[in-house]
C-alpha cells in the first residue's frame, strides 16, 4: 500500500468529519472555535506522527533491501561451496556402491546360469529315466 493515497484518504476523512461536527454541533461560536483549534492541533500532531512512522517504515525497508542485496550473493556462494564439498565427500562412497552393485549383478548372472544348467541337467535326467 502506498503512503500518498492513504494520507489523502486520511485527510479527506478528517475534513469530512470536521465538517460534520461543524454543522451538527450545539455549541456556541466561541466554544466551537476552541474545539476546532484543539481538534486541528491534535490532528496536526497525529499527521506528524504518521509521517514519522512512514519515514521509519521506509528506512526499515531500505535497510532490509540493502542487507538482502549484500547477503544473498554471499549465501548463494556458501551454498554452492557446500554442495561442491558434499559432492567431493560422497564420491568415494558412490564409487564403492557402484562396485558393490556390479558385483551383485555378476553374482545374480552366475546364479541364473547355475539354475539354467541345473534345470537342463534335470530335464536330461528325466528323459533318460523315461526312456
N, C-alpha and C positions, 0 to 999 in steps of 0.2 A: 504494500500500500504506500502510495506516495504521500509526502507530508503536505504538499501545497493544496491538493483538493480537500484533504482533511481539515486543514486550517481555514480554508474558505468556507467549508460547511459549518465549522465551529463558529466562525464569525457571523455567518448568516443566522445561525440558531440563536446566538446571543442577541443580535439586533432584533430578531423577531420576538424573542422573549421579552426584551426591554420594551418594545412597542406594545405588546400585550399587557404588560404591567402598567405602562403609562396610561392606557385607555381604560383599564379596569380597576384602578386604584381609588379607594375612597379617601385618600389623603389630601391635605391642603397643598397648595403650590409650593410653599417653603419646605414642608416635610417631604414632598415628592422630589424636589431638587436635591435635598440632603440624601435621600435614599438613592437617587440616581448617581450622585457623586460617589457614594460609598460603593455601590454596585460596580460603577465604572472602574474605581480603583482596584476592587477585588478582581474584576475580570482582567484588568491590565496585568495584575500580578500573576494570575493564572496563565495568561497567554505567555508571559515572560518565562514561567516555569515550563510550559510546553515547549517553547523554543530551546531552553536549556536542555531539556530531556531529549529533544530531537538532535541537538548537537552531540550529546553524549552517545546516543544510539549510532549516529553517523560515524563518530570517532571509533566506536567499538567495531562497527562493520569494517571500517578501513583497516583497523589493526588486525582483525581476523583475516581479511583478504591478504594483507601483506605477509602475515605469518604462514598462511596456506601457500602462497606463491613461493616463499622461501623454503618451507619444509617439505612440500610434496615431492620436488625433484630429489631431495636427499632420501626420502622414504623409498622412492622408486629405485634409486641406485642401491640402497641397502637390500631391498627385496631381490633385485637381480643378482647381487653378490651372494645372498643366502641361497638362492636357487642354484647358482653355479657351484657353490661349495657342497650343497646337498648332492647334486648330480655327481660330482667327483668322489664324494664319500661312498656312494652306493654302487659305484662302478665295479669294484671287486666282488661285491655280493651278487650283483647282476650276472657277472661272468660265471661265478660258481653255480648259480641257479641254472644258467644255460647249459653248463657242462653236466649237471645232475639230470636235467631234462633229457639231454641227448643220451645219457647212459640208460635212463629209464626206457626211452624209446627203443634203444638197441636190445634191452632185456625183453621187452614186450615182443619184438620181432623174433627173437630166439625162441621164446615160449610158444609163439604161434607156429613157428617151424616145427618145433618138437611135437606139438599137438597134431599138426598135419601128418607128420611121419608116423606117429603113434596110431592115428586113425587109419592111415593107409596100411600099416602093418596088421592092424586088427582085421581089416577087410580081407586082406590076403589070407590071413589065418582062417577066417570063417569060410572062405571059398575052398580052401584046401580041406577043411573038415567036411564041408558039404559034399564034395566030390568023392 
